[in-house]
Amino acid sequence: MALSTAQGQLTGQGLEGFYRAGRRMLSRCQVRVAGREPLAVQARMVAADRARFTGTLRVSADAGPDPEVMVERLRYADGTERITLHSAALRPLRLPVEVALGTDLAELGAIASGRAGPELPASVHDSGLRWSSATGHAAVTADPPPADALASAGLLRWELELPPGGTRSVELRVRPDGARAVRSVGHGVMGPIAQATAAGDDPRVQALLHSCVQDLRALLLRDPAGPSDAYPAAGVPWRCGMAPADALAAARMALPLGTRLAAGTLRTLARTQLAGPGPHHGRIPGPLRDAGPYLPPGCTGTEATLLFPVLLAEARRWGLTEPEAEELLPAAERCLRWLRGAAGDGPYLPDPRPGGPLRCEVQAHAHRAAVLGADLLDTYGRPGGAELREWARELRTAFHGDFWVEDRGGGRPAAARTPDGRPVPHLGAAAAHLLDTGLLGSGTPAPGLLDRVRTEQLARLLGGPAMDSGWGLRTLGTKEAAYNPFGHRAGSVRVHETAVAVAGLAAAGYEKEASSLLRGVLAAAEAFGHRLPEMYAGEQRTEGGAPLPHPAACRPAATAAAAGVLMLTALAGIRPDAPAGTVTLRPVRSAPLGEVGFTGLRVAGASFSVRVSRLGLAMVEEAADGLQLGV
């Protein structure tokens, strides 16, 4: 990855630099032309892995206010930078160009905590410079080779001759010493994520979907134990590796872009599943995660274990092939057996176990896993489906009595119950997972933990001003004493939970609340250049305002990019059942963004295109041969 300010110069300050595998290969790359830094005039993303920086120079004292030279820097995340000088002068120019380079070869964690250390001494190497430390080596090579290289100053120099209207370029390549160039997993026609596009009345839809697809592709990694399997890294810059719960959630939300990402993520995590005797058999390991001011950290391994059979079941509905599904079925069975063992004789699943609180969202995840898992087991003639359904029924009954806090406003779901049975009444975005019940056959939503009356009350709460910031759904309501607009789960807007709310509200028929949250995220995305961060401040939207970035947020992030896909495609309400050869459409009838069309989605292994009119009517424009429209 490459990080810099909009000025384009890498100064070595903060996190600036080129990185490979969590280590900073180059921290300083400062360009001077004719002894001066170009005046920065524009910085923009060209693609998820490329940025373009433009500056200008006046080289003649009598040229007036107009610059004669444009300096363009095209920066690639793989460690390549092309510096191009464009001359608009009427006479030939001979311009000295200097590039000052330096690095500390520090690890990202050390840089983030202020322990990067000083720059290392350079040595002249090949057509550039080289740095070495006890933990690694890096080299910069230049094409064309510099006329002069000064190791003591970390300086490369050229004398470039530009004819009138001419251009000259210098290309720098930053690599770990001896390493080859890298190529993004997501590049190429056969990548695991479809290059879907959108068009319609609201141009932000097209821009957001394009950025989400590009970000997901750029975040892909390959599993060394299975090089054909790709999965999404959690996010840049802080979490550039596997985060099991985030990877599964992102792959699930990105199912409209095909099932190959889901299959690769599932196979990768199946290899990590805990084996051997004991209570952890079948669980997918994962770290603890902050749960906000009212609860102790929760275990992401619990969430990942519950998401695994759900993703497999729904990927099969979207078109995962039978051989792939059958290959992954044993791992899903182990997840489901772990669920029943972890719940024991009771109706609830504590997290972390044993002795942890009973979290609302964990019960929602567990119920969905049991219902969809039972359906999956029955489909393949495997035992255990009836037991899972009975446990899910017991959970629904107990949840109805134990997890609803009555108040003068109509009540709310409890965020959790403590080990001694006390409800935690605070309202947060985690309650949105109660609306995410999962998909069964024939486009039928699975039953959830809330009845119709309580679903309506939750929709009213999520759409109210305490939770809807105008930029998306807050993680904690503004009426709570611990509300903090920058709190990870204490008031910030997390795009993942907002997308879950949008899709769940739309599916349940609460279009007004879903549309308000969707329009808020679209407005926030526009302010962020259509590249959504995983979270941002939950301050109330005001006329002419903009969402405040969170300093610790990943951007791009896999869950945020996939959430954009889920929110936008929720407008069409696509509910596939590839094994049955049908797809059902339940569009948002109010058409909150006007007409919108999606091209190049994937259903049943083939391209799928759908359009929703301004009247809220959906029409399939392209689909797999033999795929029938369900009722």
N, C-alpha and C positions, 0 to 999 in steps of 0.2 A: 504494500500500500504506500501511498505518497500523501503527506499532509503538509499544508502550507497555508499562509494567509492569502488574501486576495491580491496582495502585492506581487506575488509570484516568486520573490526572492526567498531562498531558504537561508535563514540567518542563524540557525542553531538554537533559537529560543524555543522554550516550551517543548511541544511534541513535534516540531517541524522536522521533516526528513523523509528519506526513502527507507522502507522497512522490508525485511524478508524474514519470515519465520519468527517474528517477535523481536528481531534485533534491528537496530538502526544502522543501515549500511552507509548512509550519508546524511549528515546533519546540516551542512552548509554548502550552498551552491549559489553564489552571488555573481551576477553578470554586470560588467561595466563595459561601455562602448565609448571610445574616445575619452576615456578617463572619467566618465559619468555614468550613474545609474539611469536607465531609461525611466521616463515618467509613466507610471502604471495608469492605464486608462480603462482596462476591462479584464475581468476574469470570469470564465464560464466553464461549466461542465460540457464536454463534448459527448461523453458516454460515461458509464459508471466507472470505467477504469482509465479515463483520459480527461485532462483539463487543458484549457488554452488560456494563456496569459498574454496580453498585448500591452506594449509600452511604446512610447515615441521619443524621438530625439531631434533637437535642432543642432545642426553641426556647423552652420555658417552664421557669423555674427550679423550679416546683412540680409538674412533670409526672411526677416519679419516674424510674425507670430506663428506661422505654419510650420509644423515639423516636417523634416525631409526624410527621416528614416523611421520606419516602423520595425520594432523588435517583437517577434512572436516566439513564444516558448510553448511548445506542445509537450506536455508531461504525461507519461504513462505510468501506471501503477507497477508495471514489471521492472521499473528501474531505468527506463529510457527517457531521455529528454532531447528534443530537437530544437535548437536555437536558430531562428532564421531572421536575417536582416533584409528588409525590403527598402530599396532606395527610390525616392520620388524626386531626387535632385536632378538638375539639368546638366550636371557635369559629373565626370567620374569621381568616385570617392575612395580613399584609402583609409580604412578605419581600424585602429587597434582594438581588439576584443580581448578582455580578460575574464576568466572564470576562477573565482576563489572557492576552493573546496576544503572540506574538513569533516571529520567524524569522530565520535567517541566509541563507536561499536557497542553502545549500551543496550541493555534489554529494556523493553517497553515498561515493565514494572518498575525498574530502577528510575527511568526517566519520569514516570508519573509521580513517584514519591520524592523527587528532587535529589536522587543519588546517581545522576548520569555520569559524573566525572568529567575531567578535562578532555579537550581534543587530543587525539593521538598524533605523534609525529608521522609525516608522510615520507615516502621514498618514491623516486621516479621509477616507473615500471611500464614497459612496453610503450604504448602511445598515451600514457596518462600517469596516474598516481596510485599508490597502494598503501594501505594501513594494516597494521597487525597488532593483535593483543593476545593474551593468554587464552581467550575464549573464541577468537575468530579472526577472519581476515576479510578485507573488502578492497576492491579495485575499481577505478574509473578509467575507462578507455575512451578515446576521442577519435572521431572520423570527420574531417581529415586530422591527422596527427598535429599537435600544436607546434608552432615554430620554436617555442621555448617552454620549459617546464621547470618550475622552482619548487623543490620539495620543501624547503624551509618555510616558505610562505604559503604552501598549498595552492600554487598558482599555475594556471595554463594560459598561454598567450598565443594569439594569431594576429596576422595583418591581413585583413580581408579587403579585396578590391571589388568595388561594385560599379558597374557601368551605369549610365543613366537608365532608370527604370529597372535595374537588375536586382537579383537576389543572391545571397550566399547563405549556406547553412553549416552548422556544426552539430554533430550528434554525439551525445554523451551516453555511455552505458554503465550503470552501476550494478555490480554483481558481487556476491561472495566470491572470493578468489577461487578461480577454477570452475565456477558453476556456470551452467548453461542458462539461456533465457527460459523463462517460464511462460506458459500459455494458460489462460483461464480455462477452467473445466467447462464453463458454460458457453464458450465460443463454438461456433460451427453450427451447421444446419441440423446436425443430429444431436444437439445438446439435450439435456433432460427436461428443459423448460421450453414450452412452445412460445414462439414470438407472436403472441396475440396482440391485436390492436383494437382501438375503440374510436368511435366517431359519433358526433351528435350535436345537439344544440349547445351544450356547455363544453367549450374547448378544454376546460380543465380535466375532464374525464380522459381525453386522449393523452394529455401530457402526464397525468398521474399514472395511468396504466403502463405507459411506455417506460417511465422511470422505475416503477415497481418491478417490471420484468427484467430490465437491465440490472437493477441492484441484486435481484435474486440470482441472476446468472453470474454476476461478479463475485458473489459470496460463496459460490460452490467450492467444495473441497472433495478430494477423493480419499476413500478409506485405503490405507496401505495394505490392509489385510484382504481387500477386495477391490482392486483398482478400477473395476468397471462400475463401482457403486459410488454415486455422488450424494452429498448431503450438504445442507447450508450451514456455514459458520454463523454464530449467533449475531455478530456485528462488529463494526469497525469504530474506534480502534481498540476497545477494551476487551472484547471477547471474540478473538479471531479463530477459535476452535469449536469443537463440538460441545453444545449445551443440549443434552438429550430432550428435555421438555420443550425447549424453544424450537429445536429442529423438527420434532414431530408436529408441533402446533403449526409451524410455518408450512410444512409439507401438506398438512391437512387443508389449510386455508388456500393453498396454491393448487388444489386438485383440478380446478377449471383449466389449468395450464398443462394437464397431463398427469399420468400416474408414475412416470419414471423417477421423479424426485421422491415420491412416497416409497417406491420399491427400494431405491438405493438407501434411503434413510432407515427404513425398517430392517433391511439386511445388515446394515452397519451396526445398528443397535442390538440386533439379535445376537451378534458376536460378543457383546459386552454383558449379556444377561447372566446373572449370578447363578452358578450351578452348585451342586453338592447338597448335602442334607442341611436342615435348619430352617428357621423362619424366613430367611431372605431368599430361598430358592425361587427362581423365576422373576425376581425383581430386577429392574434396570437401574443401575446405580446413577446417582446424581447428587450434586451438592445441596446444602441448605441455601435458602433464599429469604431475604428480608420480607416480612409480612406486614410491615407498618407498625404504628405505635401501640396497638392494642393486643397484639398476638406475638408469640415467639416465632422465630424463623420456621418456615415450612420446608419440606423435603421435595426437591424437584424430581428425585427418583420416583417418588410415589406418583406424581403427576405423569411422568413419562411412562411408567408401567401401566397406568390406566389409559393413556392415550394410544398405546401400541395396538391393542385389538380394535379400538375404534377406527384408527387410521386404516388398518387392514380391511375392515368391513366396508368402510366408505370408499376406499380406493377400488375395491372390487365393484362397487356400484358404478363408479366412474369409468371403469374399463380395464382394471388390472387383469392380466391374463390368468386363466385358471392354473397353469403350472407355477406361476409366481406366487399366487395366493396359497396354493397347497404347500409350497416350499416354506412359507412363512407361518403356516398354521400351527405347527408345534410350538413355536416361540410365543404365539398369541395364547395358546392353551396354558402355557406355563405362567403367563401374566395373570390369566383368569384364576388359576389355582392359587396363585399368591394372594389375589384379592380375597378369595373366600377364606383362606387361612388367616390373613391379616385381620379380617373383620371378626373372626371367631364366631361365637354363638350370638353376638349382638347384631343389630341392624346397621351399625355405623362403622366407619373406617377412621381411626385416629391418625393424626399426622403431626409430627413424626410419631412413630409407634416404637415401643409401647408407651402409654401414659401421656401422649400429646393431646391437644385440644381436638374437638370434632369440628372441622372447618366446613363452612357451607359449600364452598366451591369444590372441596374434595369429595363431599357426598354427591354433588352433581356429576363430577368426573366418574366416580365409582358406579353410580346408577346408570349412566350412559354406557360405560364399559360392560356392565352386566347385561343390559338389554341387547345391545348390538353384538356382544360376545355370544350370548345365547343363540341369537339368530344365525351367527356364523357357524357355531358348532352344529346346529341342526342341519344347516345346509350341507355340511360334509359328513353327516352321519356320526358325529363324534358325541360321546356322552357328556353330561354336565349342563346342558342347556336348561332343563327343567329346574334344576337346583338354583341356577343363576336367576331365572325368572322369579322364583319364589322368594329369593333373598331380595331382589329388586322391589317386589311387591311389599315386603315387610319394611324396607327402607322408606318407601313412599308413605306408608301408613304412619310410621314413627316420625318421619320428618314433618308431616302435617301437624302433629301435635306438639313437637318439641322445638321447631325452628322458626316459629312465627311469633314476633313480639307485637302485641297489641298496643296501640296508642290512639290518641284522639284524631290522628290523621289517617286512620284506616289500617295501620299496622305496617310491618316491614319484616323481611327475612332477617334472622339473626346472622351476624357474620360468623359466629361459631358458638359452640358450647364448651365451657371449661371442663377439665376432668372431673370436677365436683358437681357438674350439672348446671352451672349458672350460664344464662345466655349472654353473649357479647352483642349488644344491640346496635352497634355502629353501622351506618349504611356506607357501603363502598362499591367500587366497580366490580369486585369479585362476584357480587350477586348476579351480574349479567350472565354468568355461566349457567345459572338455572334455566335460562332461555335456550341454551344450546343443548338440545335433547338428542341430536343425531338423526341419521337418515336410515329408514328401513326400506323394504322393497316397494315397488310401484310408486315411488316418490312420496311415501308416507312418513311424516315425522314421527320419531319414537316418542312414547309418553315421557313426561317430565315429572319433577318432584312437586310442582305447583299445580293447583287446580285453576280453572278459568278465572275465578274471582281474584285469587291472589296474583295470578299472572298480570291481570289488568292493573292491580295496585302497584306491582313492581314496575310496570311500564310507565305509570304515572310518576313514580318516584325517579326513575332514570331520566325521564324527560323534563323533570322539574329544574328550576334554577339552581338548586343546591348541588345537583350532579352534572347538569349540562352546562359547560363553561362557555358555550358558543364556539369553542374550538374542538370540542370532543368531550368525552365522558371523564369526569374526575375520578381518581382512585379513592377519594374520601370526600364526603359531602361537606360543604362549607359550614354547616351548622354544628359539625363535630368539634369538640374542644381542641383536638390535636391537628386540625386542618392546617396544612402547609402547602401552598401552591407548588413548591418545589420538592415536596416529599415524594420519594419513590412510590410509595403506596399510601401516602398521607395527603394527597390532593393534586398531584400532577396528573396530566392527561397521558395515559398509556394507549397507544394506537391499537394494540392487540385487543385489549378489553373493549375499546370503543367499537371495533369491528365485530366482535362477538355480540355486543348489544345491538348494533345495527342489523345484523343478519337475523338475530333471534327475534327482535321486535318486528321486523318486516315479515318473517315467517308466521308470527303469531297474529298478524293483522293490525299491529299498532304503527301505522305508517307515518303518522304525524311525528311521533317521537323518533322513529328511525330516520326520517328525512332530516329532522333538525340536527341530529348528531352527524349524519353524513355530510350535510352542507357545511357544518363546522369544520370537519376534518379536511374537506376540499379547500376551504379558505385557508386553513393552516398550511396545507401542502403547498398552496400557491406562494405563501410567504417563505417557505423553506425551499423554493426552487423545485417543487414537486418531488423532492427527495425527503421522505418522511423520516424523522428520527424515531427511536423507540418510545420516547416520551418528551414532553415539554411542559412548561409551567401551566397550572390550571387556573390562572387569573381570568377573571370575567372578561369576555370580549366587549370592546367598546368601539364606537364609530371611529374609523380611521386608525384603529390599533393593529397590533401584530402580536402573534404568540411569542412568548419569551422562550428562547432555547434553554434547555437544561444542560449545565456544564458537564455532567457525567453521562449523558446519553450517547448511545451508539447511533451513528448515522453514516452509512446505511445500517439497518438492522433487518435480520431475516423476518422476524415477526411483523415488523412495521411494513415491509415491502409486501409480504404475503397478505397482510391485513387489507392493504389497498386493493388487492385482487378480490378478496372476499367481499368487501363493501360494495365495490362497483358491480360485480356480477350478481350480487343480491338483488339488484334492480330488476334482473330478468327472472330471478327465482328458479334457477335451473336445478331440477331434481332428477338425476339419471338413475336408471336401473339397467345397466348394460347386460347383465345375465338374462334379463327378461326381454331385452331388445326394445326398451321404451325410455322416453325422457318426458318428464312432466314440467310444465312451465307455470310458475306462480308469480308473475311480475308484480311490482309495486304499482298498484292501479293509479295512484295519484301522480305518477311520473314526475317526481320532484325536480329532476334535471332536464325535463323535456324529453325529446326523442334521443335515444342512445342505441348504438349498435355495437356488437362485439364480433370480431372476425378472428379466426385462427385459434379459438379455444379447442379443447380436446374432450370428446366424449366417445366412449366405446372404441378407443384406439384410432379415431379419425378426426379430421378437422370439423369443428362445429361453429356455426355462426348464427347469431340470433339478434333480432332487432325489437326494441320496445318503442311503440309509438307515443306521441304526446297524449293519447287517450288511455295509455296504460295497457295496451294490447300487445302481446308478444307474438312474434312470427319467426319460425326457424327458416333460415336462408341457406344453410348448408349443414349436412349431417352424414353420418355413416350410412352406407347402403343397408336397407332393411330396418333401420332404427325408426320406431313408430312413436307418434306423439301420444302420450298418456292423457288420461282424463283427469 
